[in-house]
Amino acid sequence: MAPRMVLVPLIVVTSETPGAGKTGVAAAIARHYAYIGRPVTIARVASPEGAGNVAEDAAYFETLAFAPGSPLGAVSASSVADPGGDAVLVVEADAATAASISGATSTVLVARNAVPSAGPAGMTPTAVVVTDVPHGKAGATVGPGGVPVIVLGEDRTLAGFSVSEAKAAINAEVLVTGDNGDPTCDHLVISPIASDAGQPYFRRFESKAVVVRFDKTDMHLAAMKAEPECLILTGGRRPSDYLFDAAAASGTPVLLSRTDTENTVIALEGMFDKTRFQGERKLDRMATLLESSALFEAIGL
């Protein structure tokens, strides 16, 4: 008779550095167990120093429909406990607080760019997930203490920026709000010069934000037909009313940058290293990457 696998009640996801990707890893792990029929909740542990994006992480977890009953806001490390029965609790915590959480069945250490030489003090990870590894440098399979390592290469979707992040990066005016909330964009596409080549060029890119000067109405309309996630106008002046009609009909958000195209693009390119994990597309991508790896075999049922 095959041995019965022990159910996993409490999983801690941690990292020694901010921005490594533990929010996305925690959300994808929670979704995995929810989708195989386990009752799941997910929580963010407060940082004693108040640093990081604790409030933002907790707010994101509250939106996850597959984890109903998740705590509202951050929780204390001392309040984290085995949820009981066949339920699963996934907890995101900074390394400073993760070590004080008792009763964890599995601990997943998340690092960025390279496999860490050692785990956090006082902790033995069950598995290590390394994100954003430059292509051609992947391949590590064993980490600190001989634990399995899951290496995720640089990924355009996971690095994508949201419309709200683009707005903040260039201090843009919102001309059209759009109908799809706050979508993420994988590509930053600069409009071509020739209008007759515009639409075929734009259609080469999925999930894009298109940057184009305010007075290029022909390019505005060509971009709209290629269904961008967002249109970003440069030059700081109001565009033609034709654009407003097209944007309203398609539900596409339109932002207006006060600077020229070159400086707008420079500001936007700086977002890719510091985007937040949010939205269905990023969660779907992270879940796909982790479910095709050995992570859940290492964690358990």
Order of alpha helices (4+ residues) and beta strands (2+ residues): beta-alpha-beta-alpha-beta-alpha-beta-beta-beta-beta-alpha-beta-beta-beta-alpha-beta-alpha-beta-alpha-beta-alpha-alpha-alpha
